[in-house]
Each structure stands twice: as C-alpha cells, then as structure tokens.
Amino acid sequence: MTSIAIKLDRINAGIRQAEIDAQRVPFSTQLLAVSKTKPAADIIKAYRAGQRQFGESYLQEALLKQKELCCYQICWHFIGPIQSNKTRQIAAHFSWVHSVDRLKIAKRLNEQRPDNLPPLNICLQVNISNEQSKSGFQLEELAGAVEQVLKLTNLKLRGVMAIPQPATEYELQCEPYHQLYQAAKALNKPEMDTFSFGMTGDVKAAIAEGSTIVRVGTALFGRRSG
C-alpha cells in the first residue's frame, strides 16, 4: 500500500469511530479529499485506494487535473472562493460547489450550467464566526437566501458549508457547527441534506454536530504548498 492509501484507511477509520462516538448512523459522513495544490499522481493513488470525491479550490489548476484524469470516475467538488468571472467554467466542470457565498454567484451558476448536465449540487457558505476576513452569508441571511436559491432550477441546493474560526478545544470546535446545524434544520427543507463541516483539525467535533461531508487534505496528502 502507498502511504496515501494507508493514510486514507486511517482517516476513514477515524470517521467511522467518530460516528460511533456520536451515535450517528454508520457511513452517514463522507470524506472529501482536498487535493488542491497536489499533483494528479497523488489523486490517482487515493483513487486506487477507493477515494472518489475530490475537492479543488483553484480553477485553472483543477481544470488541468480534470483533463489529465478524465479517464477516472472522479466526482469533482469546487470548495474555494468564487470570482464572478470564474462561474461559467465552474458551472460546466464540477458536480458540486460548496462555496456559494452570495446570491449573485448562485444566479450566475444557475444561468451558466450547461443544459446537457444535471442540476449543479451546491452548498451555501455561512460565515458562522462572523469573521471579516471570510465571505459567506450571515446566519440571519440564511433563510432568505435559501428561498431565493430554491427558485433556481439549474441548481440543486443540498445544504450549508462553514469554515469557522479555528479552535483547539473540542467544545469550542463544536459550538459553531451546532449553531449552524440547528439553524439549517429549523428551515425544514428536506432537500437540504448536506452539512459540509469539518477539516483535518476538527473532524471529530464536526461529525458530532451533524457533518455529512468532512473536507480533509493535510492528513491525507501532507502539508500544502499553497
């Protein structure tokens, strides 16, 4: 086994244990392998070890990898900041977008999604820690944004995504995820079944608070160069 395959097994085992600890349904949390800045060769190693979902943040880099890896059955997720001039290519080349941080971007993705593709799965990014340095909807804006996005027929609203302020204590890691999970559930929208919470440093807390997709890069591929 390659080192990536060994790490993948370890990460998945940790996810399963976190589900048990939180009394979650087994396999209710997926691993999204964050492969940004990593070479296609690393993605192939993870793919051969069973990983199918990969997350990218830099559009041009992602498009090159998609071309190189076109023979693999990979589900590509865009998880980075979205500039208006990048929406057309994102709409055409990804199955999921986790980082829809304003209605303008949602509307552009909807308009630019090719007719021959199924609706684009999206999550609304919520700035749950109210950090000025981060984009996303404020929590009080979420309900209104959901109603607007549900009208966009080329998008499939799946849920919410958050990158809270980093914390080392478990309770502090749990708090923002709990807040957002409860707020999203209170909207009573059955189609919103996805909670894109948690990264390498807080996977256990995220799963305890309802995460269905954890985004892990460093623990799988090592430190990123960018």
N, C-alpha and C positions, 0 to 999 in steps of 0.2 A: 504493500500500500504506500502511496505517496504521503508526504507529510500533510498535504491539504486534505487527503482522504481521511487520515487519522484525526485531524482537527475537526473535520465535518462530522464524523461519528461522535466525537466528544461533545460538540455543540448540540447536536440533535439529542444526545442522551441527557444533556443538561436541560433542554427544553422539555423533554418528557418528564423529567424529575420535577421541574418547576410546575408542570401541570398537575402532577400527583400532589405536590405540597399545597397547591391552591385549590385542590378538589375540582379541577377543571376536567372537562371531557377529554379523554386521550386523543392526541393528534388534532386538537382544535386550534393549535398555533402553528403557523407555517414559518419556515426560515426563508428570508430573502437575503441572498448572498450579495453583499455590497461590493461590487467589483470595479468601482471607479478607480482610475489610475493604475489598475493592474492589467498585465498583458493577457491576450487571448489564451495563451498557453495555460495560465492559471485557471481560467474559466473552464477550459477543456478538462483539466484534472478534476475540478469539482463536479463537472457534468458526468464524467465517467464514474465518479463515486456516488452518483444518484441525484445531485442537485439540478433543478430545472429552472428555478426562479432567480433572476439576477437583476440587481439594481445599479443604474448608472446615473451620474449627475452632470456630466459634461457631454453636450450633444454631439459635437464633432468626433470626439473620441468614441462615443457609443456607436455612432453610425459606421465608423471604420471597423469596429469589432463585430457589429451585426453582419457586415458584408463578409468579413473573414470567416465568421462562424455560421453562415447561412445554412449549412447542411445539418446543423444541430437543432433539435426541437426545443429551443430556449424560449421561455416567456420573459420578455424584457419589460422592466419597470423603470420609469423615469422618476427620480427621487430628489432632483436638485432644483435650485431656483430657476424660475422660468421667465425669460425675457420675451416681450411681445413678438419680436422678430424671429423667435425660435419655435413658435407654436405650430406652424404648418408642418415642419418636419417631425416634431414630437407627435402630433396627431396622426401622422402617417406611419410611424415606425415603432410605436410602442403599444403594448396591450393594456398597460396600467400607467397612471400618473398619480403619484402620491402627494405632490407639492402644489396643488391648485390653491393659491393663496389670495386670489381676488376674483370677483365676478368677471372682470374684463378677460382674464385668462381662460376661464371656463367657457365664455361665449366664443372666443376665438378657436379654442379646441373643438367646440361643437361645430362651428361653421367649416372648419378645415379638415374634419375627419373624413377620409375618403369613403365614397358611397359603397365601395365593394368590401369594406371592413365592418365588423360588428361594432356596436357602440363601445366607446372607449371607457374602460373602468377608471374611475377617479376617486380620490380621497380629498377632502377639504383640509388644508393645513390650518391648524388653530395655534395661535401664539399664546399658549396656555400660561406661560410665565410672564406675559406682558413685557417682553424684552424689546427695547428699542432697536436692537441690532438684528432682530429676526422679523421676517414677514409672516403674514398669516392673518386669518380672521380673529377678531377678539371674540371671547366666549359669548358675549351678549349679541354678537352679529350672526352667530351660527344658525339660529332658527330661520332668519330671513334669507340667508344665503342658500340654505337647503331648499327652501320653497322655490327660489329662482332657478337653481340648478336642475331641479326635478322637471322643469319645463323644457329642458334642452334634450331633444330626442336622440342626438348622436352621442350623448354621454350616458353612462350608467353610474350613478352615484352609489358608491359602495360603502363609504364611511368617512372616518376622520384620521388625520395624521398629526402627530405632535413631536416636537423636539424640545422638551422642557429644559430649563436651566439646569446644568449639571449639579448633581449632589452625590455625596459618598455614603450618607446614612440611608439605610433601607427605607425608613419611614418617610423621609423627605423625597426619596425617589418615587414612592407610591403615590404621594399626595396629588400631584398634578394629573397623573393618569386616572386616578379615581375621580377627580373632579370632571375631567373631560368625558370619561366613560358614562358617568351618571347624567351629564348634560345631554349627551348624544342619545342615550336610551330614552330620556324623557321626551324626546321629539316623537317617539312612537312611529318610526319609519322602518318597516320590516326590511326594506331593501338595503338599509344601512347595516350591513352585517360584518363590516371590516373595521378593525381598530389597529392602525399601523403605529404601534407603540414599541419602544424599546430598542436599544442598541447594545453593543458589546458590554458596556459597563453596568447596565441596569435591566438586563433581560428578566431576571427573577421577579423584580418588582413589577415590570410591565405585564408579565403573564398573570401575576396575582391580581392585577387590576383589569384584566379582560382583553389583553392584546391577542389579536389573531394573526398578526404578521410582525415578527421581530426582524430588524434590519441589522445584520452582523457583517462586518468587514474585517476589522482589525484582528479579531480572534481566529478568523479563518485564513486570511491572506497575509497577515502581518501588517506592520505599520505602512500607511500610505505615503507616497512621495509628494502628494498634492491634495 
